[in-house]
Amino acid sequence: MRTETSKKRLMIPGPIDLEPEVLAALAQQVTSHYGSEWVKLYSQARDALRPYAQTDGQIFMLAASGSAGIDAAVGSMFAQGERVLTVVNGYFSERLYLIAKANGLVADPIRLGPGFVASHETIDQHLSKNKYAGLLICHSETATGTLHDIEAISSVTSKHGVALLVDAVSSFGACEIRMDDWDISVCCTASQKALAAPPGLAPIAVSDASWDRIDRTGNTGRGWYKDLRVWRDTARDSADYHPHPATMPVNIVRSLVKSLELQTVEEPSIRFERMQKSASSIRARLRELGYQPVAIESAASPTVTCFYPPPQLKDRAEEIATFVEEETNLVLARGTGELVDKVIRIGHMTTRAYGEYADDCLESLERFIRVQPSESTR
């Protein structure tokens, strides 16, 4: 056993263990959420998010969870009664479907089994069958560790003239996203994943082209705080003093700024490639031990791996995860939805997950197999 610490170490797919500098920023005295000094910090955070979105559009940061941000985006983009297509290939994309339904939309799901993603050809076929206002899709499905090819899919949504809303909660900051080039209407994420900050912020990037639709059809009669028009108008009317409609979690914003500052040591493209290669290496080592990732390699996410135990240990995922935690103090995530008790999920969203954390985790997973009694001794 490598670790000598008694501290729990998070290897779940968010929130993640924070860097000391980020923790230090979080621990500073609270300051006011208005005024020139605050606006400078708030603007720093939004500007630092822009390279990961690759958009000239506006970026807002709701004081909320990622799910609330998605709720705001769906309610602002579409009118009640409009028909949208959703891709459901796991627990969190199922939530995206439920958010659409809760906002009064007619949501048609493309349902896929664990580990599968929708091809752009499949989406093209579905968009050809009905008149849709939009496509709602989860970029990285955190429940199964799969990643959609948004660039290819965006060519299809552009062809059909439908709005593309992307849940990028567990991909933003770890995968290439080119909002303007790919004609993405709205992109939603959260602070506690690859952005490597505490939970509590839901950044939303909105393309310039989307405002006409939002102004015509959006969040009518469904609240105030989650109406993106309120955020846009406040950012415009109070830009120099209070560019958001409500109190912000100032220390979380400050820690996000520090985290994004630390990430500037490498270009985004280099960061994305490094994370993809490191995650692929972890999955290869899992396969060598007999564990089987749910996603095929060509559709695997660089931020989370979901995997089945070896065949001889089927349905012992909970026992295995508990064993690893007791041995190493590494907290692994369990399965969700239809994969409860069947899989283990590990997050690898920061450099911490690729060194000692990964080695300790994989060595413990191997030890669990070794300590099992052989058939001859049962």
HUKALIN-V524659 format. One record per pair of residues at least 4 apart in sequence whose C-alpha atoms are under 8 Angstrom apart, sorted by the first residue. I is the first residue (numbers start at 0). J is the second residue. D is the distance in Angstrom with one decimal. If there is no record, write none. Layout:
BEGIN
I_J_D / I_J_D
END
This chain:
BEGIN
0_326_7.0 / 0_327_6.8 / 0_359_7.0 / 0_362_7.8 / 0_363_7.5 / 1_327_7.5 / 1_355_8.0 / 1_359_6.0 / 2_327_6.0 / 2_328_8.0 / 2_359_7.2 / 4_328_7.8 / 5_328_6.7 / 6_328_6.6 / 7_328_4.8 / 7_329_6.0 / 7_330_6.7 / 8_16_6.8 / 8_328_5.8 / 8_329_4.7 / 8_330_5.9 / 9_14_7.7 / 9_15_5.7 / 9_16_5.8 / 9_329_5.9 / 9_330_5.0 / 9_331_7.0 / 10_15_6.9 / 10_329_6.2 / 10_330_5.6 / 10_331_5.4 / 10_332_7.6 / 10_345_5.6 / 10_346_5.2 / 10_347_7.0 / 10_352_6.8 / 10_356_7.5 / 11_15_6.9 / 11_330_6.4 / 11_331_5.0 / 11_332_5.0 / 11_344_6.8 / 11_345_5.1 / 11_346_4.7 / 11_347_7.9 / 12_141_7.2 / 12_169_7.7 / 12_192_6.9 / 12_302_7.1 / 12_303_5.8 / 12_332_7.3 / 12_344_7.4 / 12_345_6.0 / 12_346_3.8 / 12_347_7.0 / 12_348_7.3 / 13_191_5.7 / 13_192_4.8 / 13_193_8.0 / 13_346_6.9 / 14_191_4.7 / 14_192_5.9 / 14_195_7.9 / 14_197_6.9 / 14_198_6.6 / 15_191_6.6 / 15_192_6.7 / 15_195_6.6 / 15_196_7.9 / 15_197_8.0 / 15_348_7.8 / 16_195_7.9 / 17_21_6.2 / 17_22_6.4 / 17_195_6.4 / 17_196_6.7 / 17_197_7.6 / 18_22_6.4 / 18_258_7.8 / 19_23_6.1 / 20_24_6.3 / 20_257_7.0 / 20_258_7.8 / 21_25_6.3 / 21_196_7.0 / 21_254_5.0 / 21_255_7.4 / 21_257_5.8 / 21_258_5.8 / 22_26_6.2 / 22_254_7.0 / 23_27_6.6 / 23_254_7.9 / 24_250_6.9 / 24_253_6.1 / 24_254_5.0 / 24_257_7.0 / 25_250_5.0 / 25_251_6.2 / 25_253_6.8 / 25_254_5.3 / 26_250_7.5 / 27_250_7.1 / 29_249_6.8 / 29_250_6.5 / 30_37_8.0 / 30_249_6.8 / 31_37_7.0 / 31_249_7.5 / 32_37_5.9 / 32_241_7.3 / 32_246_6.3 / 32_247_6.1 / 32_249_6.3 / 33_37_5.5 / 33_38_6.6 / 33_240_5.4 / 33_241_4.9 / 34_38_6.1 / 34_239_7.2 / 34_240_4.6 / 34_241_6.7 / 35_39_6.2 / 35_239_6.4 / 35_240_6.0 / 36_40_6.6 / 37_41_6.1 / 38_42_5.9 / 38_238_7.8 / 38_239_6.6 / 38_240_6.4 / 38_241_7.0 / 38_242_7.3 / 39_43_6.1 / 40_44_6.5 / 40_252_7.8 / 40_253_7.1 / 40_256_7.7 / 41_45_6.6 / 41_252_6.9 / 42_46_6.0 / 43_47_6.0 / 43_256_6.7 / 44_48_6.4 / 44_252_6.9 / 44_253_7.9 / 44_255_6.8 / 44_256_5.1 / 44_259_7.9 / 45_49_6.6 / 45_58_6.1 / 45_59_7.2 / 45_60_7.7 / 46_50_7.9 / 47_256_7.4 / 47_259_6.4 / 47_260_7.7 / 48_52_6.7 / 48_259_7.7 / 49_53_5.8 / 49_54_6.5 / 49_55_8.0 / 49_58_7.7 / 50_54_7.7 / 50_267_7.5 / 51_171_6.7 / 51_172_5.6 / 51_175_7.2 / 51_176_6.5 / 51_177_7.9 / 51_267_7.1 / 52_171_7.7 / 52_176_5.6 / 52_177_5.9 / 52_178_6.0 / 52_186_7.9 / 52_204_7.2 / 53_176_6.7 / 53_177_4.9 / 53_178_5.7 / 53_179_6.6 / 54_177_6.9 / 54_178_5.5 / 54_179_5.2 / 54_204_7.8 / 54_206_6.9 / 55_179_7.3 / 55_206_7.1 / 55_207_7.3 / 56_204_6.7 / 56_205_5.5 / 56_206_4.4 / 56_207_4.9 / 57_204_5.8 / 57_205_5.4 / 57_206_6.7 / 57_207_7.2 / 57_231_8.0 / 58_202_6.8 / 58_203_5.6 / 58_204_4.4 / 58_205_6.3 / 59_202_5.5 / 59_203_5.2 / 59_204_6.5 / 59_230_7.1 / 60_200_6.0 / 60_201_5.4 / 60_202_4.2 / 60_203_6.2 / 61_68_6.7 / 61_200_5.7 / 61_201_5.0 / 61_202_6.2 / 61_203_7.7 / 61_247_7.9 / 62_199_5.8 / 62_200_4.9 / 62_201_6.3 / 62_247_6.0 / 62_248_6.6 / 63_67_5.9 / 63_68_6.8 / 63_199_5.3 / 63_200_5.3 / 63_201_5.5 / 64_68_6.5 / 64_189_6.6 / 64_198_7.2 / 64_199_5.7 / 64_200_6.2 / 64_201_5.6 / 65_69_6.3 / 65_168_6.4 / 65_187_7.2 / 65_188_5.7 / 65_189_4.8 / 65_200_7.3 / 65_201_5.0 / 65_202_7.9 / 66_70_6.1 / 67_71_6.2 / 67_201_7.4 / 67_225_7.9 / 68_72_6.2 / 68_187_6.4 / 68_188_7.5 / 68_201_5.3 / 68_202_7.2 / 68_203_6.7 / 68_225_7.6 / 69_73_6.1 / 69_95_7.7 / 69_98_7.9 / 69_166_6.9 / 69_187_6.0 / 70_74_6.0 / 70_98_6.1 / 70_99_7.9 / 70_102_7.9 / 70_225_7.5 / 71_75_6.0 / 71_225_4.5 / 71_226_6.1 / 71_227_6.8 / 72_76_6.0 / 72_164_7.9 / 72_185_7.0 / 72_187_7.6 / 72_203_7.7 / 72_225_7.8 / 72_226_8.0 / 72_227_7.2 / 73_77_6.1 / 73_98_7.5 / 73_99_6.6 / 73_102_7.4 / 73_164_7.8 / 74_78_7.2 / 74_99_8.0 / 74_102_5.9 / 74_217_6.2 / 74_218_5.0 / 74_221_7.4 / 74_225_7.7 / 74_226_7.2 / 75_213_5.8 / 75_216_7.7 / 75_217_4.2 / 75_218_4.4 / 75_225_7.6 / 75_226_5.6 / 75_227_6.0 / 75_228_7.6 / 76_209_7.8 / 76_212_6.6 / 76_213_5.0 / 76_216_6.9 / 76_217_5.0 / 76_218_7.2 / 77_81_6.6 / 77_104_7.6 / 77_132_7.5 / 77_212_7.8 / 77_213_7.2 / 77_216_5.8 / 77_217_5.1 / 77_218_7.2 / 78_103_7.7 / 78_104_7.2 / 78_216_4.9 / 78_217_5.3 / 78_218_6.7 / 78_219_7.4 / 79_102_6.5 / 79_103_4.6 / 79_104_5.1 / 80_103_5.9 / 80_104_4.9 / 80_105_5.8 / 81_104_5.3 / 81_105_5.9 / 81_131_7.6 / 81_132_6.4 / 82_104_5.9 / 82_105_4.5 / 82_106_5.8 / 82_107_7.5 / 82_130_7.3 / 82_131_5.2 / 82_132_5.8 / 82_133_7.4 / 83_104_7.0 / 83_105_6.2 / 83_106_5.0 / 83_107_6.3 / 83_131_5.2 / 83_132_5.5 / 83_133_4.9 / 83_134_5.8 / 83_135_7.2 / 84_106_5.8 / 84_107_5.0 / 84_108_6.0 / 84_109_7.5 / 84_126_7.6 / 84_131_6.7 / 84_133_6.3 / 84_134_4.8 / 84_135_6.2 / 85_95_7.6 / 85_96_6.1 / 85_106_6.6 / 85_107_6.0 / 85_108_4.7 / 85_109_6.1 / 85_134_5.8 / 85_135_4.8 / 85_136_6.0 / 86_92_6.7 / 86_96_7.8 / 86_108_5.6 / 86_109_4.8 / 86_110_6.3 / 86_111_7.8 / 86_117_7.2 / 86_135_6.8 / 86_136_5.5 / 86_137_7.4 / 87_92_4.9 / 87_93_5.3 / 87_96_7.2 / 87_108_6.2 / 87_109_5.8 / 87_110_4.9 / 87_111_6.2 / 87_136_7.9 / 88_92_6.2 / 88_93_7.2 / 88_110_6.1 / 88_111_4.8 / 88_112_6.0 / 88_113_6.1 / 88_114_7.5 / 88_115_6.6 / 88_116_6.7 / 88_140_7.3 / 88_143_8.0 / 89_93_6.1 / 89_111_8.0 / 89_112_7.7 / 89_113_6.4 / 89_140_6.4 / 89_141_7.9 / 89_142_5.7 / 89_143_6.2 / 89_336_7.5 / 90_94_6.5 / 90_140_7.8 / 90_141_8.0 / 90_142_5.7 / 90_335_6.3 / 90_336_5.5 / 90_337_8.0 / 91_95_6.4 / 91_137_7.6 / 91_140_6.4 / 91_141_6.8 / 91_142_6.6 / 92_96_6.4 / 92_136_7.0 / 92_137_5.6 / 92_140_6.7 / 93_97_6.3 / 94_98_6.1 / 95_99_6.4 / 95_135_7.3 / 95_136_7.6 / 95_137_7.6 / 95_166_8.0 / 96_100_6.4 / 96_106_6.7 / 96_108_7.1 / 96_135_7.8 / 97_101_6.0 / 98_102_6.2 / 99_103_6.7 / 99_104_5.5 / 99_105_7.6 / 99_106_6.3 / 100_104_5.2 / 100_105_6.5 / 100_106_6.2 / 102_221_8.0 / 111_115_6.0 / 111_116_7.0 / 111_117_7.6 / 113_143_6.2 / 113_293_6.7 / 113_294_7.6 / 114_143_5.9 / 114_144_7.3 / 114_145_6.1 / 114_293_5.0 / 114_294_4.1 / 114_295_6.8 / 114_298_8.0 / 115_145_7.1 / 115_294_6.7 / 115_295_7.9 / 115_298_7.6 / 116_145_6.9 / 116_146_7.1 / 116_147_6.0 / 116_298_7.0 / 117_121_6.3 / 117_122_6.8 / 117_147_7.0 / 118_122_6.5 / 118_147_7.9 / 118_148_7.7 / 118_152_7.3 / 119_123_6.0 / 119_148_8.0 / 119_151_5.9 / 119_152_4.7 / 119_155_6.5 / 120_124_6.3 / 121_125_6.5 / 122_126_6.1 / 122_152_7.3 / 122_155_7.4 / 123_127_6.2 / 123_155_5.8 / 123_156_7.7 / 124_128_6.8 / 125_129_7.2 / 126_130_7.2 / 126_131_6.8 / 126_156_8.0 / 126_159_7.1 / 127_159_7.9 / 131_161_6.5 / 132_161_5.3 / 132_162_6.3 / 133_156_7.9 / 133_161_4.6 / 133_162_4.3 / 133_163_5.7 / 133_164_7.3 / 134_156_7.3 / 134_161_6.8 / 134_162_6.2 / 134_163_5.1 / 134_164_6.2 / 135_163_6.3 / 135_164_5.0 / 135_165_6.2 / 135_166_7.7 / 136_163_7.9 / 136_164_6.5 / 136_165_5.3 / 136_166_6.2 / 137_147_7.4 / 137_165_5.9 / 137_166_4.6 / 137_167_6.4 / 138_146_5.6 / 138_147_5.2 / 138_148_7.6 / 138_149_6.9 / 138_165_6.4 / 138_166_5.9 / 138_167_5.4 / 138_169_7.9 / 138_170_6.7 / 139_144_6.7 / 139_145_5.6 / 139_146_4.5 / 139_147_6.5 / 139_166_7.9 / 139_167_6.5 / 139_168_7.6 / 139_169_5.8 / 139_170_5.5 / 139_300_6.0 / 140_144_5.6 / 140_145_5.3 / 140_146_6.5 / 140_169_7.5 / 140_300_7.9 / 141_145_7.3 / 141_169_6.5 / 141_303_6.4 / 142_305_7.1 / 142_334_6.9 / 142_335_6.3 / 142_344_7.7 / 143_293_6.3 / 143_294_6.8 / 143_304_7.2 / 143_305_5.3 / 144_293_7.2 / 144_294_6.2 / 144_299_5.9 / 144_300_5.2 / 144_302_7.7 / 144_303_5.2 / 144_304_4.8 / 144_305_5.3 / 145_294_5.6 / 145_298_5.5 / 145_299_4.6 / 145_300_5.0 / 146_298_5.3 / 146_299_5.5 / 146_300_4.8 / 147_298_6.8 / 148_152_6.3 / 149_153_5.8 / 149_181_7.9 / 150_154_6.7 / 150_181_5.9 / 151_155_7.1 / 152_156_6.5 / 153_157_6.0 / 153_163_7.2 / 153_181_5.6 / 153_182_6.5 / 153_183_7.0 / 154_158_6.2 / 154_181_7.2 / 155_159_6.4 / 156_160_5.9 / 156_161_5.3 / 156_162_7.0 / 156_163_6.6 / 157_161_6.4 / 157_162_7.9 / 157_182_6.8 / 162_183_7.3 / 162_184_5.8 / 163_182_7.4 / 163_183_5.2 / 163_184_5.2 / 163_185_6.8 / 164_183_6.5 / 164_184_5.8 / 164_185_4.9 / 164_186_6.1 / 165_183_7.3 / 165_185_6.3 / 165_186_4.9 / 165_187_6.4 / 166_186_6.2 / 166_187_5.2 / 166_188_6.6 / 167_171_5.3 / 167_186_6.4 / 167_187_5.5 / 167_188_5.0 / 168_187_6.3 / 168_188_3.8 / 168_189_5.3 / 168_192_7.1 / 169_188_7.1 / 169_189_7.7 / 169_192_5.8 / 169_193_6.7 / 169_302_6.7 / 170_174_5.5 / 170_188_8.0 / 170_193_7.0 / 170_300_7.8 / 170_301_7.8 / 170_302_6.8 / 171_175_7.8 / 171_176_7.4 / 171_188_6.3 / 171_193_6.5 / 171_194_7.3 / 172_193_5.4 / 172_194_5.8 / 172_267_7.9 / 172_271_7.9 / 173_193_6.0 / 173_270_7.1 / 173_271_5.3 / 173_274_6.8 / 173_301_7.1 / 173_302_7.0 / 173_348_7.3 / 174_271_5.5 / 174_301_7.5 / 175_267_7.9 / 175_268_7.3 / 175_271_6.9 / 177_181_5.8 / 177_183_7.9 / 178_182_5.8 / 178_183_4.8 / 178_184_7.4 / 178_186_7.7 / 178_206_7.3 / 179_183_6.4 / 179_206_7.0 / 183_206_7.1 / 184_205_6.1 / 184_206_5.3 / 184_208_7.3 / 184_209_5.6 / 185_203_7.0 / 185_204_5.7 / 185_205_4.7 / 185_206_6.3 / 185_209_7.7 / 186_203_5.8 / 186_204_5.2 / 186_205_6.7 / 187_201_7.1 / 187_202_6.1 / 187_203_4.6 / 187_204_6.5 / 188_201_5.8 / 188_202_5.5 / 188_203_6.5 / 189_194_7.7 / 189_198_7.3 / 189_199_7.7 / 189_200_5.8 / 189_201_4.5 / 189_202_6.0 / 190_194_5.5 / 190_195_6.7 / 190_196_5.4 / 190_197_6.2 / 190_198_5.5 / 190_199_6.7 / 190_200_5.3 / 190_201_6.4 / 190_202_7.4 / 190_255_7.2 / 191_195_5.5 / 191_196_5.0 / 191_197_5.0 / 191_198_4.6 / 191_199_7.7 / 192_196_7.4 / 192_348_6.7 / 193_302_7.4 / 193_348_5.0 / 193_349_6.7 / 194_255_7.4 / 194_258_7.0 / 194_259_6.9 / 195_255_7.5 / 195_258_6.2 / 195_348_7.8 / 195_349_7.2 / 196_251_7.3 / 196_254_6.2 / 196_255_5.1 / 196_258_6.3 / 197_251_6.3 / 197_254_7.5 / 197_255_7.6 / 198_251_7.8 / 199_248_7.6 / 199_251_7.0 / 200_251_7.5 / 200_252_7.7 / 205_209_6.8 / 205_210_8.0 / 206_210_7.5 / 209_213_6.3 / 210_214_5.9 / 211_215_6.2 / 212_216_5.8 / 212_217_7.1 / 213_217_4.6 / 213_218_7.8 / 213_228_7.6 / 214_228_7.4 / 217_226_7.9 / 218_222_7.3 / 218_226_5.8 / 221_226_7.9 / 222_226_6.7 / 223_229_7.0 / 224_229_7.2 / 224_244_7.5 / 225_229_7.9 / 226_230_7.1 / 227_231_6.2 / 228_232_6.0 / 229_233_6.0 / 229_244_7.0 / 230_234_6.0 / 230_242_7.9 / 230_243_5.8 / 230_244_6.2 / 231_235_6.3 / 232_236_6.0 / 233_237_5.6 / 233_238_7.4 / 233_241_7.7 / 233_242_5.6 / 233_243_5.5 / 233_244_5.9 / 234_238_5.1 / 234_241_7.5 / 234_242_4.0 / 234_243_5.7 / 235_242_7.1 / 236_242_7.6 / 237_241_5.2 / 237_242_5.1 / 237_243_7.8 / 238_242_4.7 / 243_247_8.0 / 247_252_7.9 / 248_252_6.4 / 249_253_6.2 / 250_254_6.1 / 251_255_6.1 / 252_256_6.3 / 253_257_6.5 / 254_258_6.2 / 255_259_6.1 / 256_260_6.1 / 257_261_6.3 / 258_262_6.4 / 259_263_6.6 / 260_264_8.0 / 263_267_8.0 / 265_269_6.4 / 265_270_6.2 / 266_270_6.2 / 267_271_6.1 / 268_272_6.3 / 269_273_6.1 / 270_274_6.2 / 271_275_6.1 / 272_276_6.2 / 273_277_6.1 / 274_278_6.1 / 274_301_5.9 / 274_302_7.5 / 274_348_7.5 / 275_279_6.1 / 275_300_7.8 / 275_301_4.8 / 276_280_6.2 / 276_301_8.0 / 277_281_6.4 / 277_301_7.9 / 277_353_6.5 / 278_282_6.3 / 278_300_8.0 / 278_301_5.4 / 278_302_7.1 / 278_303_7.9 / 278_304_7.8 / 278_347_6.7 / 278_353_7.8 / 279_283_6.2 / 279_296_7.6 / 279_301_7.4 / 280_284_6.3 / 281_285_6.3 / 281_353_7.9 / 281_357_7.4 / 282_286_6.3 / 282_292_6.8 / 282_304_7.3 / 283_287_6.4 / 284_288_6.5 / 284_361_7.6 / 285_289_6.5 / 285_290_5.2 / 285_291_6.9 / 285_292_7.7 / 285_361_7.2 / 286_290_5.1 / 286_291_5.7 / 286_292_7.5 / 288_365_6.4 / 289_308_7.4 / 289_309_5.0 / 289_310_7.9 / 290_306_6.4 / 290_307_5.8 / 290_308_5.0 / 290_309_4.8 / 291_306_5.2 / 291_307_5.1 / 291_308_6.6 / 291_309_6.8 / 292_304_6.7 / 292_305_5.7 / 292_306_3.9 / 292_307_6.2 / 293_304_7.9 / 293_305_5.7 / 293_306_5.2 / 293_307_6.7 / 294_298_6.1 / 294_299_5.4 / 294_305_7.5 / 295_299_6.1 / 299_304_7.6 / 300_304_7.0 / 301_347_7.3 / 301_348_7.7 / 302_346_5.8 / 302_347_5.0 / 302_348_4.9 / 303_344_6.8 / 303_345_5.7 / 303_346_4.4 / 303_347_5.8 / 303_348_7.4 / 304_344_5.6 / 304_345_5.4 / 304_346_6.5 / 304_347_7.9 / 305_342_6.5 / 305_343_5.7 / 305_344_4.3 / 305_345_6.6 / 306_342_5.4 / 306_343_5.5 / 306_344_6.4 / 307_313_7.6 / 307_316_7.3 / 307_341_6.5 / 307_342_4.7 / 307_343_6.6 / 308_312_5.7 / 308_313_5.8 / 308_314_7.5 / 308_315_7.1 / 308_316_6.2 / 308_341_7.8 / 308_342_6.8 / 308_343_7.8 / 309_313_6.4 / 312_316_7.9 / 313_341_7.4 / 314_340_6.1 / 314_341_5.1 / 314_342_7.8 / 315_319_6.2 / 315_340_7.0 / 315_341_7.1 / 316_320_6.2 / 316_333_7.6 / 316_340_5.6 / 316_341_5.6 / 316_342_5.4 / 316_343_5.9 / 317_321_6.2 / 317_333_6.9 / 317_340_5.8 / 317_341_7.8 / 317_342_8.0 / 317_343_7.6 / 318_322_6.2 / 319_323_6.3 / 319_364_7.3 / 319_367_6.9 / 320_324_6.3 / 320_330_7.7 / 320_331_6.1 / 320_332_7.7 / 320_333_7.5 / 320_343_6.8 / 321_325_6.2 / 322_326_6.2 / 322_363_7.9 / 322_367_7.3 / 323_327_5.8 / 323_328_7.2 / 323_329_6.5 / 323_330_7.7 / 323_331_7.9 / 323_360_6.7 / 323_363_5.6 / 323_364_6.7 / 324_328_4.5 / 324_329_4.8 / 324_330_5.4 / 324_331_7.3 / 325_329_7.9 / 326_363_7.1 / 327_359_6.6 / 327_360_7.3 / 327_363_7.5 / 329_356_7.5 / 329_360_7.1 / 331_343_7.0 / 331_344_6.2 / 331_345_5.6 / 331_346_8.0 / 332_343_6.0 / 332_344_4.8 / 332_345_6.1 / 333_339_6.9 / 333_340_7.0 / 333_342_6.4 / 333_343_4.9 / 333_344_5.8 / 334_338_4.9 / 334_339_4.3 / 334_340_6.0 / 334_341_6.4 / 334_342_5.1 / 334_343_5.9 / 334_344_6.7 / 335_339_4.8 / 338_342_6.1 / 346_352_7.3 / 347_351_7.8 / 347_352_4.9 / 347_353_6.9 / 348_352_6.8 / 349_353_7.5 / 350_354_7.0 / 351_355_7.1 / 351_356_6.3 / 352_356_5.1 / 352_357_5.5 / 353_357_5.2 / 353_358_7.7 / 354_358_6.3 / 355_359_5.9 / 356_360_6.1 / 357_361_6.0 / 358_362_6.0 / 359_363_6.1 / 360_364_6.2 / 361_365_6.2 / 362_366_6.2 / 363_367_6.2 / 364_368_6.8 / 365_369_6.5 / 366_370_6.2 / 367_371_6.7 / 372_376_6.3 / 372_377_6.7 / 373_377_6.7
END
